Amino acid sequence: MKKSIILLVSALLSLGAMQAANPVYEKCPGESQELKTTKTGDSYQWYKNGSPISGATNNKYTVTNIQEDATYKCEVKKNASSTKTGNLIPSGNFDFAPTAKPASGGGIAFKDNINDPIRGISYNIEYQMYDFSTNGSCDPGHYTTTSNPNNIKSQYFSSITPKAGSHMLACDGKNDQNWRVLYVRDLHVKQGQTYEFSCYVANIDKEYFTKNHGEVSLPKLKFTIDDGSGDRDLGTGYMKMPTPTSESDLGKWIKFEATYTAPNDRDYVHISIYNSTAGTEGNDFAIDEVYFGATRNTSGSTEYDEFQIKLKDCEGTESITHPEQTNCPEQEVTLTCDTDITGAISVTWEHDSSNKTKTATVKTGATVGDSKPYKCTIVKTENSKTITYTETFKVTTIDCSSRDSIIHNLEGCPGQEVQLVCDKTGASITWAHDESIKTNSTTVKTNLTTDKVDKYTCTIVNTVNGETTTYIEVFYVKTEVCTDTNSEHEKVLVGSDITIMSQYSGVSGATYQWYKIEEDGTRTPVGNEESLTFQADKNAKYECITVLPTGVTVTETREVEIYTAPTLEPDIFFTPNNDGLNDLWKIKGIENAPNAHIMIYDRNSKLLYKSVGSDFKGWDGNYNGHGMVQDDYWYVILVPENDDTISGHFILKR
């Protein structure tokens, strides 16, 4: 069984490689062939034998009535992009000497003034780099700017030039799971705008090959952002440097990037770059050209994708033999004739003469080892020539006793989303309905027809010590009759605009009717679209009656509760001397803002304390178990309840 699986995977991989290389298409006279480029761009133009084809300006082109050999090319152009913000962290190019920035708190903290054309404002941002070496050295767990890392540690760091400009940031990795290399504070973002967060990284571990440091020593980086909801990862988390295969790979600049779309206009957004590695050696790297902005300037480009079509003599018969297909006893297998023939054809399956299509569904035998042949014959007559294609298939029953089969039965209302989660995990995961999904979970929608059952299959393959185990999990999703769905509750700020939407929005052919339910039960019609927008001025209840195209009627209810913006009054001083009076710095009214984020900083902008409103009982003036000195301290309170930011300072008296 394992050999069959390996042979089948090898065959599929070979087929994928052939397709990616744009194979030569051999066609019979009068046939057609669709050509499609895999390259992406802003505009396309197809050519035949060097001459442009009028109107062929999409990423695919169908050649019809083929009568000659020809070379087709697709010209793919990408336009140059224009800058919207530019880089909002200009010092991310590190073009400054180690001694050029003021030292503070064991590292450097300095500011840049930003002119943001999208927000239309000018403001200051702050850089914090606590492990920065201002003397130009680079001990383990530190970093510094340099024009060439080899000048710092000739034995350990490779010699490279900056990606751009005069300097880069050289890092001797901390061999820590969560080491922050760069921290930029107080950026301002625009609602709905997508920002690129990127940098270039180079492996400068000079001893990678001579000391056999291996993959465990390679630096891994991740980008994070804190926009008022706590520090969270962007993209896929930690990204590892490619494994070098020769000395020439050391010092190559590799771009790491992620994107962030701002949920609302927000000030005081903080971004970070973290490094992680588990090894005790290596993890030496350089960073340059850190970028955070809406759009970069990129130059335009032109690429070509070439295809060959060859005419062949198709008088007579051609035969195709497909690879053996296997499955468990009495399981369905789908057979598809691959022959690319269009027009007037006749199709015949030897085992089922009533089937006139190119696809047949058969079942494996009941006994392990049963093997059945199937044959499909396609005949086309054109221009007095008859072409006969014969395709043969072999379906064999295999022993599935080493497979685990798991059956899931799920239910949902018409058109509702249902999450399918496989119990097993593995190195190879395939969903039959969408082969692009490679994770053990996916979301599907139930059928719009009640009592309809849809089937989804997930196949998971694991190979350990040469032993291959295949798990098959089957999900049966049934559409239930749901004439009344559960009510949804929303809490909004008084006077704000709110949009409530039917869960069946976007269903083609559906009709909607919204009602406002008064306190006495009276139902007043208020709209007949898939969504309803209004200003929230008091508590209210709404009902939407949706008639699906299948005739099913579903009732949904939405309850809207309003609240007033909390009034917060932070203390202007406190005296943490344990005398029972003003020992804690408090915020009056914080109980009305349970989702607020509270942060306290010293005069060097070092974060000393943070909490959320629901947990905040007051700050006792301590940091890491030590009492802070008498001084002014600053606070920032992010209040999502009314999308507000409160900042100021207070006095700690001893």
N, C-alpha and C positions, 0 to 999 in steps of 0.2 A: 504493500500500500504506500509506503513512504517513497519508494522509487517512482511510482506513478505520479504522486504529487509533485516530486522534484522535476520529473520530465515535463509535466504540464506547465509548471511555473516557468521552466526554461523556455518552453515553446512560446508562452505568452510574452516573456521578456524579449525574445528574438523578434517576434512580430512587432512589438512596440518600437524596437530600435529601427526596424525597416521603415515603419511609417514616419518616424521622426526625420529620416534621411531623405524624404521626398522620393519614393521609388519611381522607376520608369513605368508608366502606365501603358500596357500593351492592349490595344483595343481593336475590335472588329470594325469594318466599314459601317458607317451609319450609327454607331453607338455614341453614348455621351459619357462625360467624366467631369465630376465636380473637383475643382482645385481650390484649396483653402490654405492661406498662409497662417503660420502660427506666430508670426511677428506682429506686434501691436504698434499702432501709430495714429497720427491725426488725419492722414489722407492716404489713399491707395490708388494705384494706376496699374492696370494689367497690360502686358505687351505680348504680341505673338511674333516670333522671329524678328524681334527688335522694333516692331511697329506698334504704336499705342492702339488699344482696342477702344473704340468709342463707347462711352457709357459704362465701361468696366471699372468702377471706382469704389468697389467694396472689398472687404477682406477675403471674399471668395468669388469664384467665377466658374460657370459651367460651360464646358466645351460641348457643343452639340453637333450631330451629324459628322463625326470624325471621318475624314477621307485621305489624310496625309500625315506624315511625321511632322512634328512641330515642337518648338521650344517656347515655353510660356514663362514669363517673369512677372512677379508682382513687385512694384516699387512702393516701398513703405516709408513715408516721411513723417518725422516728428517735428512739430513746430518748436521754436524757441519760446521758453516761458518768461514772463515778466515778473519782476520783484514786486511783492505786495508790502511786506514789512522789512525785508532784509533780515539780517541776523540780529535778534533782540538781545543777544549776549556777546557783544563785540570783543570782549577780552577772552572769549573762548578760543581765540587763535593762539593764546599764550605768548604773544610776541612782546615779552618783557623779560628783563634780566631778573634773577632771583632776588636781588637787593632793591628792585625798583618799586616794590609794593610795601606798605607799612605792615609790620608784624603785629599780631594780636592774638592772645589766647593760644600760643603754641603754633600758630600758623599765620595765614594772611587773611585779612578781611578788608575789602575795598569796594568802591562803588563805581558804577557807570551811569551816565545820564542817557536815557532812551527817548527818541522821538518816534512814536508809533503812528504811522499814517492810517492804520485801520481803526484804532481807538480814537485817533485825533488828539492825543495827549502826549505830554512830555513828563517823564518821571525817573526816579532813581531805582536801580536794582543793586543788590549786594551779593558779592562772592564770598563764600566762606570755605577755607581749605586748611583744616586744622593740622594736617600732617605735612604741610609744606615746609621745605628746608630753605630758609632765606639765605643761608650761607653757600648754597650751590652744591652741597653734598647730597647723597641719596642713600641713607641707611635703610635697612629692611623696614618696611612699613611706612616709608616716606616717599615724597616725590618733589621734583623741582623743575624749573624751566631750564632749557639748554638748547644750544644750536646743534649739538651732537652728543648723544648719550655716552659714546665711547670716551669722551673727554672727562667724564665723571668717574667711570669704572671701566678702565680699558680691558680688565680681565674678564668682566662679567657682561658688559653691555656691548651690543653690536654697534658699528658705525653706520649711521643713517642721516639723511638730511630731512628737514621738516617737510611736511606735506605741502605747506605754503608758508610764506613769510620767513621770519628769521629764527624763531624758537618753537619748541614743542614742549610737552610735559612728559618727563621721563619718570617712570614709576618702578620702585622695587617692591613688588607685591607683598602684602601683609600676610599672605597665606591664611586668610580669615574668610569665613563664610559670608561676611556682610561688611566690607570695608568701603566707606564712602570716599571717593576720590575728589568729587566736585559737588558743591552745593551752591545753587544760585537762588536767591530769595527775592520776593516782591515783584515778580513779573505780572503784567496785566494782560488778560486775554479777552477776546470778543466772542460772544455767544454764536454758536454754529460754525465758527471758523476752525478749519483743520490746520494744525501746526505740525511741522516736521521737527523731530528731535533726533539729532544724528551726531556722529563724530567719526573720525578716522583713527584706527588702532593698528599698531605694528608690534610684532613679537621681536624684542631685542635681546632675548636670552641667548647670549653668545655660546653658552655651554650646552645648549639643548641636545646637540648630537654627540659632542665629546664626552659628556657625563650621562648620556642616556636618560635625560629627565622624563621623556615620555609625555603622553597626552595629559596625564594628571597635573602636569605643571603648567599647562596652557592657561592663559588668563581668560576669565569669563566676565562679561560686563552686562549690566542691565540698566535701563532707564526707569526712573520713578517720577511721579508727580504728586504733589499735595495741593489740591484746589479747594480745600476746606473739608474734605471727606477723609483725611488721613493719607499718609504716604502709601501709594499703591503702584504696582508694576505697570509699565506700558509694554505692549507687544507680548512676546512669549516668555518674558522673564529673562533669565540669564542666557546670553549668547556666547558661544565658545569660538575662539579663534580657529580657523582651519588648521588641520594637522600638517606641519611642514614635511615635505618629502626630500628636500635637499637644502644645503647651506644657502642657496640663492633665494629660498622662500623666506629666510629671516630678514626682517626689516621691511617687508612689503606692507604698504598701507592698505587696510581693509576697512570698508565703510560699514558701520553698524547704524541702524536707524529704526525708529518707531514713529507712530503718529498719535496725535491727541486732538480730539474735537471738543471744544469748550461747551459745556452744557448751558452756560450763561455768562454774562459779563462778570468778570471776577478780577479783583485786585488781590495782591498778596498771594500769588501762586508761586510755589516753590518746586524746583526741579533738581534731581540728583543723578549722578552716575556712580554706581557701586561696582566693586570688583570682588570676585569670589574664586577661590581655588582651594582644593583639599591637600595639595602636595606641599612638601617641605622645601622643595628646591624649585628654581625657575620662577615663573609668574613675574617676569620682567617685561615691561611693555611701555610703549609710548602712546600718547594721545595728542591729536591735533585737530584743528578746525571743528570744534564743538559748535553746533548750530541749533538754534531754536527760533523758528520763524514760520510765517504763513506759506511762503513760496520762495524757492531758490531761483536764481537766474540759471537757465540751462540753454545751451546752444542747440540749434536744430540739427537733425541727422537724417540720412537717407540710407536704407538697406534694401537688398533685393533677395527675393526667394524664387528659386528656379525650379521648374517642373518640365519633365520630358514626356511626350506622348508618341508612341510608336505604333504604326499601323501593322496589323498582322493578317495573314490569310486565315480566315475563319471558316472556310468550307469544310464540313465534316463534323467530327465529334471531339470534345475535350473532356477530360476527367479530372476531378479533384478529390483527393482523399484527406479527410479531416483527422486531426489527432484524436485518439481514443478519449471518450468522455466517461467518467466514473461517478457513481453515487451509491448511497446506501440502498438496501433492498426496498423495492416498491416505492421509489421516490421519483418525482417528475424531473425530466431533463428536457430542455428546449434545444431543438436543432434548427439552425438557420443556414439556408443556402447563401453563400457569399458572392456568387456570381453577380457582377454588376451589369445587368441587362435591363433595359427599359423598353417601353413600347409594347407592341402586341406580342405576347409570349404565352406559352402554355406550360403549366407546372403540374407535375405528377409525382406523388409519393407512392413508392412501391407498396408500402404496408397499409396505405389508406388512400384509395383512389378518389375519395370524395374531397380530399384536401387539395385545393388549387392555389394555395399561398406558398410563399417561400419559407414559412416557419411551421414547425410541427412540434407538438409536445407529446413525449412518450414516457413510459415508466420503465424503470429498471426491473429486472427479474426478482423473484422472491428468494432465490438461492445465491449465496456468494459464489462468484465465478461465472454466473450466467452472462453470456455475451451475445448481443443481438446486432445484426447489421441493418442499416436503413439506407435507402437510396432515393435521391431526389433527381428528377430529370426535367430540364428546362429546354424548350424548343422555340426557336425564333426563325421566321422566314421573312427575308427582306431582300429586295432587289434580285429576286430569283435565286437567292442563296439560303440554304437551310443550315442553321447552326444548332448543334445539340450539345448541351452541357450535362454531364452526369457527376453528381457529388455523392460520395459515400461516407457514412458515419458508422462508428462502432461504439455501442454503449455497453459498459460492463458493470456488473454488480460487485461491490467491494465490501470487505468486512468492516463494519463501523462499530464493532464492540469496544474499540479504544476511544471512540468519540463520546463526548457528553452532549446529549440533546436536552435542551431546556425549553419549555413551552411557557409563554406568558400570555395571559388573557387580559386585555385592557378594554375600557369602555370610555366613551366621550359623547358629548352632544354634537349635533351636526356642525361641521366646519371648525370645531375646536382643536387647538393645538394639544398634542399628546407627546410626552417625552418618552422615548424608548431607551432604556439603559441595560446593556448586557451585564450579566453577573460576573462574567469572566473578563480578563484583560490578557493581551498577548502582543507579540512582536508584529503580527500581521492581522489587521482587522478589515473586513470587507462587508459592506452593506449591499444587498442585492439590488435595492431600488435606486442607489446612488453610489457608484463606485468611487466617487471623489471623497467620500467621508471615510476617514481613517481612524476615528476615535470610537470608543465603546458606547457613545450615546448620540442620539439624533432626535430632532423634533419633526413630527409629521402632523398633518391635519386629518381629522376624521372625514369620512365621506359625507356629502350633503344628503344622502338618501338614508333614511332610518332603517335599522336592522341589517344594513350592509356591513360585511366583515372584510377588512383588508388585511393582507398577510405581508409581513416584513421579516426578512431573514438576515441575521448577522453571523458571519463565519469568522472564527478566531483561531489562528494557527500559532502554536508554540513549539519551538525546537530546543530541547535541553539535552546535552551530552549525546547528540546525534539521534535522539528519539523525538519524533514529531507527533504531537497530539492536536487534533482538530476538534474544536467545540462549535456546535451549531445551536444558535438560539433563535427561536421562532416567536414572533409577536403577532397575535391576532387582535386587531383593533376593531371593535364593534361600535357602530353608531346607534346610540340610544335615542328614544323619543324624549325630548326635553322641552316640555311646553312652558316650564318656568325655571329659569336658572337662578343660581344664588345671587343675592344682592351684593353690590360692591359699595364700599364706603370711602369717601374722599374728604380730607380735611384741608381747607384752603383759607388764606388770609382774607378778611373782610374787604370788599371793594375790588378784589382782583378778578381778572378775566379767567374763566375756566372753560375747558372743552371736555365734554364727556362723549365717549364714542361707543358704538355698538361693537361687540366682540366679533360680529359678522361683517364688519366694514370691508369693502373691497370685493365682496362676493358678487359676481356678475349676475344680474337678473333679480337680485334681492330688493325688496321694498321695505321702507322703514316708516314708523310713525311714533313720534315722541309725545309724551303727556307729562304735564306737571301735576303731581298729586297734592292737592291742598290738604290742610289739617282736618277738614270735615269729610275727606275722602273724595271730593270732587276732582274729576280728571279733565284738565284743560289741554287741548292740542297745542303744541308749541313748535313743531318742526317735523319735516318728513325727509331729512337727509340722514346719512349714516352717522353724523356727529351733530352735537348741539353745543353752541358757544353762548355764554351769557356772563353777566357780572354777578358775583356772589355777594349778596347783601343780607341774606338771612339763611337759616337752615332750611333745606328743601329736599324733596324726594321726587325723582323722575322715573318714568317707565318708558321703555322702548319695545314696541311690538314689531318683530321682524318676520316677514314672510319669505322663506327661502325659495329658490327656483324649483325645488322639488315639491313645493306645496306645504312643507313643514312650517308651523308658526311657533316662534320662540319669544318668550317674554323676559326682558331683563329689567332689573331695577338698579338705580344709582342713587345713593344717599349722599348729600353734600352738607358737611358741617363746617360752619365758619368759626374763625377765632380772630381775636384782635392781636395786633403786634405787641409783643412783650416789651415792657419798659424796664431797662436794666440800669442800675445805679452802682457802679464799682466804688469801693472805699477809696478815699484819697490818701489815707495813711493807715498803718497798723503798728502795734508794739508787741512783737512776739517774745515777751519776757515771763510768760507763765504766771501772770498775776490774775488771770481770769478776766481781764478787760482787754478787748481788741487784740487778742492773741493771734487771730487769723485774719488774713485779707479776704474779704467776702464781696459778693455781688448781690445787691438787693434785687429781687425779682427773677433770679436765675432759675427758680423752680418752674417758671412759665416758659422757659426755653430749654427743654430737655435735650435738644439736638445741637445746642451751641457748642462750639469748640473754643476753649480758653487756653491761651498761651501767654507765658510770662518770660520776659527777656531782661538781661542786664544791659548796661549802657553800651556794651560791645556787641549787642545783638545776639548774644549767646542764649539759646533756649534753656531755661531753667526748669520749667514746669508746664505741663499741658494736661487738660482734662476735658471731659464733656459735661454739659449742663446737668444731666441726670445723675452724675457721680460727684459733682463738685460740692464739697463741704467747706472749702476755704483753703488758702495756702498758708503754711506755717512758717514760711521764710527759710526753709531748708533746701539744699541742693546736694544730692548724693549723701545725705545724712549729716551734712555740715551746715551750720547756720550762716546765712549770708550777712555781709557787713551792712552797717547803716548807710543807705544810699537811696537814690531814685531808681525805680524799676518801671518797665514798660509792659503794657498788656495789649493783646489783640484778641477780640472776641468776634468770631464769625457766627452769625445768627441766621441759619437757613430758614427758620420759621418766617422771617420777613425779608430774606435775602439782604441782610445788612451787615456791615462791619463796623465795630466800635473799637477805637484805639485811644490810648492815653497813657498817663504815668501816675505813679503813686509813690509814697515815701515809706520806707521801712525804718522805724526808729528803734534804737536799742536803749 
